[in-house]
Amino acid sequence: MARGLTFTAIFEAQSLNYDEGFGNLSVLKKLRRGSGDVFTVASRQSLRYSIFTQGVQQFGWKKSGVKLAGGERDKQVTQHTSEIPESEEVDLFGYMKTEVVVQEAKKDASGKVTEKEKTVTVTRRMPVRIMPAISLEPFSNDVEMLTNKYQSDKIREQPNIANMEQHRSLYRYTVAIDLDRLGNEKDETGTHISPNTGVKADDEFFKQIEKQLRRLEVDVQTRRRRVQQLLEVVKTLHRLIRGRVESLSPLFIIGGVYDCQNPFFMNSIRVVYEKGLARIVLAPLTQILDAKYAYGREMTERMIRESTYVGIRDGYFANSLADVQNSLFPKVEERVLSPEGMIDRLKEAVAAFFNANAEAQNQ
């Protein structure tokens, strides 16, 4: 049975991710919807970078080793070299290694053993999938003019002028984690090994390298700790960009640990403004919470509400904490908390999942 952790969060920030500019204009990453409105975007790569670098600073996560691979110098690409027991980076965020070297040993008629190097490609799909942060408020073409006048005045020269697009907004993003794949390479779909030119999948040495790969894993408690540390990073997430620090800490967050791997709330959170305050539209969330999903061969059904928690910064939104509790969980206590309290509940659910795995392995 595949277990998944997912949450969708809202934060407030400004000008998070710049694209390729032109002239002296720095351009924000943006997308356009059918309504004609333009929304700014922080890419999944930028969020992954912020999450991982904060994990390095906060918890001592190990960066993966890298190397250049792929033939001629101008065609080479940077690839990871570390294995999942060594580095949180490749465990949580995956890798692609196109030139994993294996040795093929053969005996000739005289009994002499010769070894020949061959390579395989190994791809680990990201167990932690991060969706882009998209603004919930449209971009209005605000531009800031910058100069280096103070520095230019020191040498009595004319200042240089630059322009930067600026956008302050609420943003929404989603994270989905395959808990079963954390800390191991057993899943053949999640971690795929394929032969390169001159190698066949039925060769004995290929079978051996695949067998070695599937044995790679870390202990259950390390898996639990890595996920809980990632959640702690989300709790205080921030981004350093162009001399600023932007807080990406959740103002609203909803999610849980489920018996399937689906980002339930990914496209269902939006806000409207009332007297200057954002109000979270609760109707779509209520409809999702009332729904059921099935899992396992016996098609066991479970209501989404059973495993879901909500965190909201009381006083920030037009919705109060009590209003959200009464609307989303009218008959269940303590399901709506502060964002920090909600993340702590997710950490408890993660601990319960991995502790159950550890008990199952010991039986």
KOLVEX-9349 format. One record per residue (C-alpha): residue number from 1; residue in three letters; x, y, z. Coordinates in Angstrom, 2 decimals. Layout:
BEGIN
<NUM; 'Ala'; <X; Y; Z>> ...
***
This chain:
BEGIN
<1; 'Met'; <0.00; 0.00; 0.00>> <2; 'Ala'; <1.48; 3.36; -1.06>> <3; 'Arg'; <1.34; 6.13; 1.53>> <4; 'Gly'; <1.65; 9.77; 0.60>> <5; 'Leu'; <2.05; 13.04; 2.45>> <6; 'Thr'; <0.71; 16.11; 0.74>> <7; 'Phe'; <0.00; 19.69; 1.68>> <8; 'Thr'; <-0.89; 22.92; -0.07>> <9; 'Ala'; <0.24; 26.17; 1.51>> <10; 'Ile'; <-0.25; 29.92; 1.10>> <11; 'Phe'; <2.44; 32.48; 1.90>> <12; 'Glu'; <3.00; 36.17; 1.20>> <13; 'Ala'; <6.13; 37.32; -0.60>> <14; 'Gln'; <7.51; 39.68; -3.23>> <15; 'Ser'; <9.28; 39.12; -6.54>> <16; 'Leu'; <10.53; 35.59; -5.89>> <17; 'Asn'; <11.95; 34.41; -9.20>> <18; 'Tyr'; <13.39; 36.37; -12.12>> <19; 'Asp'; <13.51; 35.15; -15.71>> <20; 'Glu'; <15.80; 36.07; -18.58>> <21; 'Gly'; <15.61; 39.85; -18.95>> <22; 'Phe'; <16.43; 42.15; -21.82>> <23; 'Gly'; <18.30; 45.42; -21.90>> <24; 'Asn'; <18.33; 46.89; -18.41>> <25; 'Leu'; <15.00; 45.30; -17.41>> <26; 'Ser'; <14.86; 42.34; -15.02>> <27; 'Val'; <11.73; 40.31; -15.80>> <28; 'Leu'; <9.79; 38.11; -13.37>> <29; 'Lys'; <8.76; 34.58; -14.28>> <30; 'Lys'; <5.09; 34.74; -15.28>> <31; 'Leu'; <2.24; 32.83; -16.86>> <32; 'Arg'; <-1.02; 33.96; -18.44>> <33; 'Arg'; <-4.43; 32.38; -17.81>> <34; 'Gly'; <-7.48; 32.23; -20.06>> <35; 'Ser'; <-8.96; 35.21; -18.24>> <36; 'Gly'; <-6.13; 37.33; -19.60>> <37; 'Asp'; <-4.67; 37.89; -16.14>> <38; 'Val'; <-0.93; 37.45; -15.67>> <39; 'Phe'; <0.40; 35.69; -12.55>> <40; 'Thr'; <3.97; 35.54; -11.27>> <41; 'Val'; <5.65; 32.20; -10.57>> <42; 'Ala'; <8.39; 30.83; -8.35>> <43; 'Ser'; <9.60; 27.71; -10.14>> <44; 'Arg'; <9.79; 24.32; -8.46>> <45; 'Gln'; <13.57; 24.46; -8.94>> <46; 'Ser'; <13.80; 27.71; -6.96>> <47; 'Leu'; <11.67; 26.28; -4.14>> <48; 'Arg'; <13.71; 23.07; -4.11>> <49; 'Tyr'; <16.90; 25.12; -3.88>> <50; 'Ser'; <15.57; 27.18; -0.97>> <51; 'Ile'; <14.33; 24.08; 0.87>> <52; 'Phe'; <17.53; 22.11; 0.41>> <53; 'Thr'; <19.98; 24.92; 1.22>> <54; 'Gln'; <18.00; 25.69; 4.37>> <55; 'Gly'; <18.17; 21.98; 5.25>> <56; 'Val'; <21.95; 22.13; 4.84>> <57; 'Gln'; <22.20; 25.12; 7.17>> <58; 'Gln'; <19.56; 24.04; 9.68>> <59; 'Phe'; <20.11; 20.27; 9.91>> <60; 'Gly'; <23.46; 19.58; 8.26>> <61; 'Trp'; <22.02; 17.86; 5.18>> <62; 'Lys'; <24.75; 16.49; 2.92>> <63; 'Lys'; <25.08; 17.79; -0.61>> <64; 'Ser'; <25.51; 15.21; -3.35>> <65; 'Gly'; <28.81; 14.87; -5.12>> <66; 'Val'; <28.71; 15.80; -8.82>> <67; 'Lys'; <30.76; 15.18; -11.93>> <68; 'Leu'; <30.71; 16.00; -15.63>> <69; 'Ala'; <29.59; 13.10; -17.80>> <70; 'Gly'; <28.58; 12.47; -21.39>> <71; 'Gly'; <31.38; 12.35; -23.96>> <72; 'Glu'; <32.81; 15.54; -25.50>> <73; 'Arg'; <33.46; 18.44; -23.14>> <74; 'Asp'; <30.97; 20.83; -24.74>> <75; 'Lys'; <28.24; 18.17; -24.54>> <76; 'Gln'; <28.82; 17.04; -20.97>> <77; 'Val'; <26.27; 17.59; -18.23>> <78; 'Thr'; <26.62; 17.76; -14.46>> <79; 'Gln'; <25.37; 14.61; -12.73>> <80; 'His'; <25.07; 13.37; -9.15>> <81; 'Thr'; <27.51; 10.76; -7.88>> <82; 'Ser'; <26.33; 10.20; -4.27>> <83; 'Glu'; <24.05; 7.38; -3.10>> <84; 'Ile'; <20.95; 7.83; -0.93>> <85; 'Pro'; <22.57; 6.70; 2.36>> <86; 'Glu'; <25.20; 9.43; 1.97>> <87; 'Ser'; <23.11; 12.42; 0.90>> <88; 'Glu'; <19.64; 13.77; 1.67>> <89; 'Glu'; <19.78; 15.62; -1.65>> <90; 'Val'; <19.58; 12.52; -3.85>> <91; 'Asp'; <17.27; 10.69; -1.43>> <92; 'Leu'; <14.65; 13.44; -1.28>> <93; 'Phe'; <15.03; 15.05; -4.69>> <94; 'Gly'; <16.19; 12.24; -6.99>> <95; 'Tyr'; <18.87; 12.03; -9.67>> <96; 'Met'; <19.77; 10.81; -13.14>> <97; 'Lys'; <23.12; 9.05; -13.69>> <98; 'Thr'; <23.77; 8.21; -17.35>> <99; 'Glu'; <27.21; 6.64; -16.93>> <100; 'Val'; <27.18; 4.29; -13.95>> <101; 'Val'; <30.22; 2.12; -14.61>> <102; 'Val'; <30.05; -1.65; -14.21>> <103; 'Gln'; <32.75; -4.23; -14.86>> <104; 'Glu'; <32.15; -7.26; -17.05>> <105; 'Ala'; <34.62; -10.07; -16.36>> <106; 'Lys'; <35.16; -12.80; -18.99>> <107; 'Lys'; <37.44; -15.81; -19.32>> <108; 'Asp'; <38.98; -16.74; -22.65>> <109; 'Ala'; <39.81; -20.29; -23.79>> <110; 'Ser'; <43.13; -20.23; -21.92>> <111; 'Gly'; <41.41; -19.24; -18.66>> <112; 'Lys'; <42.72; -15.67; -18.69>> <113; 'Val'; <40.26; -13.19; -17.13>> <114; 'Thr'; <39.71; -9.87; -18.86>> <115; 'Glu'; <37.57; -7.02; -17.60>> <116; 'Lys'; <35.67; -4.56; -19.74>> <117; 'Glu'; <33.95; -1.41; -18.55>> <118; 'Lys'; <30.35; -0.86; -19.53>> <119; 'Thr'; <27.82; 1.69; -18.33>> <120; 'Val'; <24.16; 1.79; -17.38>> <121; 'Thr'; <21.74; 4.65; -16.71>> <122; 'Val'; <20.00; 4.95; -13.35>> <123; 'Thr'; <17.16; 7.41; -12.77>> <124; 'Arg'; <15.57; 8.08; -9.38>> <125; 'Arg'; <12.23; 9.89; -9.68>> <126; 'Met'; <11.85; 12.57; -7.01>> <127; 'Pro'; <10.14; 11.18; -3.89>> <128; 'Val'; <9.55; 14.81; -2.82>> <129; 'Arg'; <7.69; 16.59; -5.60>> <130; 'Ile'; <7.34; 20.35; -5.37>> <131; 'Met'; <4.87; 22.22; -7.54>> <132; 'Pro'; <5.59; 25.85; -8.55>> <133; 'Ala'; <4.36; 28.67; -6.33>> <134; 'Ile'; <1.84; 30.70; -8.32>> <135; 'Ser'; <0.57; 34.09; -7.22>> <136; 'Leu'; <-3.06; 34.32; -6.18>> <137; 'Glu'; <-3.18; 37.99; -7.20>> <138; 'Pro'; <-2.61; 39.15; -10.80>> <139; 'Phe'; <0.53; 41.02; -11.83>> <140; 'Ser'; <-0.05; 44.72; -12.52>> <141; 'Asn'; <3.14; 45.60; -14.41>> <142; 'Asp'; <4.76; 47.43; -11.50>> <143; 'Val'; <8.37; 48.37; -12.26>> <144; 'Glu'; <11.04; 49.74; -9.92>> <145; 'Met'; <13.84; 51.96; -11.21>> <146; 'Leu'; <17.27; 51.46; -9.61>> <147; 'Thr'; <20.50; 53.44; -9.84>> <148; 'Asn'; <23.96; 53.23; -8.34>> <149; 'Lys'; <23.92; 56.98; -7.70>> <150; 'Tyr'; <25.67; 56.81; -4.33>> <151; 'Gln'; <28.63; 54.88; -5.74>> <152; 'Ser'; <28.74; 57.02; -8.90>> <153; 'Asp'; <28.78; 60.22; -6.85>> <154; 'Lys'; <31.98; 59.04; -5.19>> <155; 'Ile'; <33.80; 59.39; -8.51>> <156; 'Arg'; <31.58; 62.18; -9.92>> <157; 'Glu'; <30.20; 60.03; -12.75>> <158; 'Gln'; <26.70; 59.61; -14.15>> <159; 'Pro'; <24.79; 56.74; -12.45>> <160; 'Asn'; <23.76; 53.57; -14.23>> <161; 'Ile'; <20.04; 52.89; -14.41>> <162; 'Ala'; <18.29; 49.52; -14.14>> <163; 'Asn'; <14.63; 48.50; -13.97>> <164; 'Met'; <13.10; 45.54; -12.13>> <165; 'Glu'; <9.58; 44.19; -12.26>> <166; 'Gln'; <8.05; 43.95; -8.79>> <167; 'His'; <5.03; 42.02; -7.53>> <168; 'Arg'; <3.89; 41.44; -3.95>> <169; 'Ser'; <1.21; 38.79; -3.60>> <170; 'Leu'; <-0.09; 35.75; -1.81>> <171; 'Tyr'; <1.34; 32.58; -3.39>> <172; 'Arg'; <0.11; 29.00; -3.36>> <173; 'Tyr'; <2.26; 25.88; -3.77>> <174; 'Thr'; <1.92; 22.14; -3.15>> <175; 'Val'; <4.29; 19.43; -1.97>> <176; 'Ala'; <3.62; 15.69; -2.42>> <177; 'Ile'; <5.90; 13.04; -0.87>> <178; 'Asp'; <6.05; 9.31; -1.62>> <179; 'Leu'; <6.75; 8.10; 1.90>> <180; 'Asp'; <7.27; 4.49; 0.80>> <181; 'Arg'; <10.16; 5.44; -1.50>> <182; 'Leu'; <12.11; 7.56; 0.97>> <183; 'Gly'; <15.41; 5.96; 1.93>> <184; 'Asn'; <15.37; 3.02; -0.48>> <185; 'Glu'; <15.76; 2.10; -4.17>> <186; 'Lys'; <13.37; -0.86; -4.19>> <187; 'Asp'; <10.61; 0.57; -6.36>> <188; 'Glu'; <11.39; -0.34; -9.99>> <189; 'Thr'; <9.23; 2.45; -11.36>> <190; 'Gly'; <10.56; 5.08; -8.97>> <191; 'Thr'; <14.20; 4.04; -9.49>> <192; 'His'; <14.74; 2.77; -13.02>> <193; 'Ile'; <17.91; 1.16; -14.34>> <194; 'Ser'; <18.39; 0.78; -18.08>> <195; 'Pro'; <21.27; -0.62; -20.19>> <196; 'Asn'; <23.34; 1.68; -22.39>> <197; 'Thr'; <24.75; 0.83; -25.83>> <198; 'Gly'; <26.44; -2.57; -25.83>> <199; 'Val'; <24.70; -3.72; -22.67>> <200; 'Lys'; <21.75; -6.12; -22.47>> <201; 'Ala'; <19.26; -6.33; -19.62>> <202; 'Asp'; <19.63; -10.12; -19.46>> <203; 'Asp'; <23.43; -9.99; -19.03>> <204; 'Glu'; <24.52; -11.46; -15.71>> <205; 'Phe'; <26.58; -8.41; -14.73>> <206; 'Phe'; <23.57; -6.13; -15.44>> <207; 'Lys'; <21.45; -8.26; -13.11>> <208; 'Gln'; <24.16; -7.97; -10.48>> <209; 'Ile'; <24.33; -4.16; -10.63>> <210; 'Glu'; <20.54; -3.97; -10.36>> <211; 'Lys'; <20.61; -6.30; -7.36>> <212; 'Gln'; <23.18; -4.08; -5.66>> <213; 'Leu'; <21.10; -0.99; -6.39>> <214; 'Arg'; <17.93; -2.46; -4.87>> <215; 'Arg'; <19.85; -3.24; -1.66>> <216; 'Leu'; <20.68; 0.43; -1.05>> <217; 'Glu'; <18.63; 1.83; 1.83>> <218; 'Val'; <18.80; 3.75; 5.08>> <219; 'Asp'; <17.25; 2.73; 8.37>> <220; 'Val'; <13.65; 3.59; 9.16>> <221; 'Gln'; <14.48; 6.14; 11.84>> <222; 'Thr'; <16.72; 8.06; 9.43>> <223; 'Arg'; <13.88; 8.12; 6.90>> <224; 'Arg'; <11.51; 9.46; 9.55>> <225; 'Arg'; <14.02; 12.10; 10.60>> <226; 'Arg'; <14.59; 13.29; 7.03>> <227; 'Val'; <10.89; 13.85; 6.38>> <228; 'Gln'; <10.36; 15.55; 9.74>> <229; 'Gln'; <13.33; 17.82; 9.11>> <230; 'Leu'; <11.88; 18.75; 5.71>> <231; 'Leu'; <8.62; 19.70; 7.42>> <232; 'Glu'; <10.56; 21.81; 9.93>> <233; 'Val'; <12.20; 23.60; 7.00>> <234; 'Val'; <8.76; 24.33; 5.51>> <235; 'Lys'; <7.70; 25.80; 8.86>> <236; 'Thr'; <10.37; 28.51; 8.67>> <237; 'Leu'; <11.10; 28.52; 4.94>> <238; 'His'; <12.62; 31.67; 3.49>> <239; 'Arg'; <14.29; 32.73; 0.26>> <240; 'Leu'; <17.32; 34.97; -0.22>> <241; 'Ile'; <17.06; 36.94; -3.45>> <242; 'Arg'; <18.75; 40.13; -4.68>> <243; 'Gly'; <19.70; 41.45; -1.25>> <244; 'Arg'; <16.30; 40.62; 0.30>> <245; 'Val'; <15.03; 37.85; 2.50>> <246; 'Glu'; <11.47; 36.76; 1.76>> <247; 'Ser'; <9.51; 34.62; 4.22>> <248; 'Leu'; <7.83; 31.61; 2.63>> <249; 'Ser'; <6.43; 30.40; 5.96>> <250; 'Pro'; <2.83; 29.21; 5.60>> <251; 'Leu'; <0.00; 31.57; 6.50>> <252; 'Phe'; <-2.47; 28.84; 5.55>> <253; 'Ile'; <-1.73; 25.15; 5.06>> <254; 'Ile'; <-3.92; 22.09; 4.54>> <255; 'Gly'; <-2.97; 18.43; 4.08>> <256; 'Gly'; <-2.17; 15.15; 5.76>> <257; 'Val'; <-0.81; 11.61; 5.38>> <258; 'Tyr'; <-3.05; 9.45; 3.20>> <259; 'Asp'; <-3.26; 5.89; 1.89>> <260; 'Cys'; <-2.71; 7.13; -1.65>> <261; 'Gln'; <-0.41; 9.63; -3.32>> <262; 'Asn'; <-2.61; 12.42; -4.59>> <263; 'Pro'; <-2.21; 16.20; -4.07>> <264; 'Phe'; <-5.85; 16.61; -3.07>> <265; 'Phe'; <-5.85; 20.36; -2.48>> <266; 'Met'; <-3.50; 21.46; -5.24>> <267; 'Asn'; <-5.98; 23.37; -7.44>> <268; 'Ser'; <-8.69; 24.13; -4.91>> <269; 'Ile'; <-7.39; 27.00; -2.81>> <270; 'Arg'; <-8.20; 30.56; -3.82>> <271; 'Val'; <-8.85; 33.84; -2.06>> <272; 'Val'; <-11.19; 36.82; -2.45>> <273; 'Tyr'; <-10.71; 40.19; -0.81>> <274; 'Glu'; <-13.12; 41.72; 1.68>> <275; 'Lys'; <-12.35; 45.17; 3.12>> <276; 'Gly'; <-8.65; 44.74; 2.48>> <277; 'Leu'; <-8.37; 41.24; 3.95>> <278; 'Ala'; <-8.02; 38.03; 1.97>> <279; 'Arg'; <-10.73; 35.48; 2.59>> <280; 'Ile'; <-10.02; 31.83; 1.79>> <281; 'Val'; <-12.88; 30.31; -0.19>> <282; 'Leu'; <-13.87; 27.26; 1.86>> <283; 'Ala'; <-16.55; 25.70; -0.37>> <284; 'Pro'; <-14.09; 23.74; -2.60>> <285; 'Leu'; <-12.21; 22.49; 0.47>> <286; 'Thr'; <-15.42; 21.31; 2.13>> <287; 'Gln'; <-16.35; 19.39; -1.02>> <288; 'Ile'; <-12.93; 17.67; -1.10>> <289; 'Leu'; <-13.05; 16.81; 2.61>> <290; 'Asp'; <-16.48; 15.23; 2.16>> <291; 'Ala'; <-15.17; 13.01; -0.64>> <292; 'Lys'; <-13.80; 9.47; -0.28>> <293; 'Tyr'; <-10.93; 7.66; -1.94>> <294; 'Ala'; <-10.29; 3.92; -2.28>> <295; 'Tyr'; <-7.02; 2.02; -1.83>> <296; 'Gly'; <-5.72; -1.55; -1.74>> <297; 'Arg'; <-6.90; -4.67; -3.52>> <298; 'Glu'; <-10.05; -4.74; -1.41>> <299; 'Met'; <-10.94; -1.17; -2.46>> <300; 'Thr'; <-11.06; 0.07; 1.12>> <301; 'Glu'; <-12.68; 3.50; 1.26>> <302; 'Arg'; <-11.63; 6.36; 3.48>> <303; 'Met'; <-12.93; 9.90; 3.79>> <304; 'Ile'; <-10.33; 12.56; 3.08>> <305; 'Arg'; <-11.41; 14.51; 6.16>> <306; 'Glu'; <-10.23; 11.69; 8.45>> <307; 'Ser'; <-6.54; 12.36; 7.83>> <308; 'Thr'; <-6.58; 16.10; 7.12>> <309; 'Tyr'; <-5.34; 18.99; 9.24>> <310; 'Val'; <-5.46; 22.74; 8.62>> <311; 'Gly'; <-3.22; 25.55; 9.81>> <312; 'Ile'; <-4.17; 29.22; 9.57>> <313; 'Arg'; <-2.56; 32.40; 10.88>> <314; 'Asp'; <-5.38; 33.79; 13.00>> <315; 'Gly'; <-6.03; 37.49; 12.38>> <316; 'Tyr'; <-4.31; 37.57; 8.97>> <317; 'Phe'; <-7.28; 36.41; 6.89>> <318; 'Ala'; <-10.90; 37.48; 6.98>> <319; 'Asn'; <-11.57; 33.86; 8.06>> <320; 'Ser'; <-10.95; 33.32; 11.76>> <321; 'Leu'; <-9.54; 30.08; 13.08>> <322; 'Ala'; <-12.90; 29.31; 14.73>> <323; 'Asp'; <-14.79; 29.97; 11.47>> <324; 'Val'; <-12.58; 27.54; 9.56>> <325; 'Gln'; <-12.93; 24.90; 12.28>> <326; 'Asn'; <-16.73; 25.18; 12.26>> <327; 'Ser'; <-16.94; 25.14; 8.47>> <328; 'Leu'; <-14.50; 22.34; 7.66>> <329; 'Phe'; <-14.61; 20.14; 10.78>> <330; 'Pro'; <-17.93; 20.85; 12.52>> <331; 'Lys'; <-17.92; 17.60; 14.51>> <332; 'Val'; <-14.16; 17.08; 15.02>> <333; 'Glu'; <-12.06; 19.00; 17.54>> <334; 'Glu'; <-8.56; 20.42; 17.07>> <335; 'Arg'; <-8.20; 19.89; 13.34>> <336; 'Val'; <-7.63; 23.61; 12.68>> <337; 'Leu'; <-4.53; 25.00; 14.37>> <338; 'Ser'; <-1.77; 27.52; 13.79>> <339; 'Pro'; <0.44; 26.73; 10.75>> <340; 'Glu'; <3.18; 25.60; 13.12>> <341; 'Gly'; <0.74; 23.40; 15.07>> <342; 'Met'; <-0.55; 21.83; 11.86>> <343; 'Ile'; <3.00; 20.98; 10.71>> <344; 'Asp'; <3.66; 19.40; 14.10>> <345; 'Arg'; <0.61; 17.16; 13.51>> <346; 'Leu'; <2.07; 16.16; 10.14>> <347; 'Lys'; <5.34; 15.27; 11.88>> <348; 'Glu'; <3.39; 13.06; 14.31>> <349; 'Ala'; <1.63; 11.33; 11.39>> <350; 'Val'; <5.00; 10.76; 9.70>> <351; 'Ala'; <6.42; 9.27; 12.92>> <352; 'Ala'; <3.43; 6.93; 13.21>> <353; 'Phe'; <3.90; 5.76; 9.60>> <354; 'Phe'; <7.61; 4.99; 9.95>> <355; 'Asn'; <7.24; 3.48; 13.43>> <356; 'Ala'; <4.64; 1.10; 12.01>> <357; 'Asn'; <7.10; 0.20; 9.24>> <358; 'Ala'; <9.83; -0.47; 11.79>> <359; 'Glu'; <7.51; -2.76; 13.79>> <360; 'Ala'; <6.53; -4.64; 10.65>> <361; 'Gln'; <10.19; -5.24; 9.77>> <362; 'Asn'; <10.95; -6.53; 13.26>> <363; 'Gln'; <8.13; -9.10; 13.20>> 
***
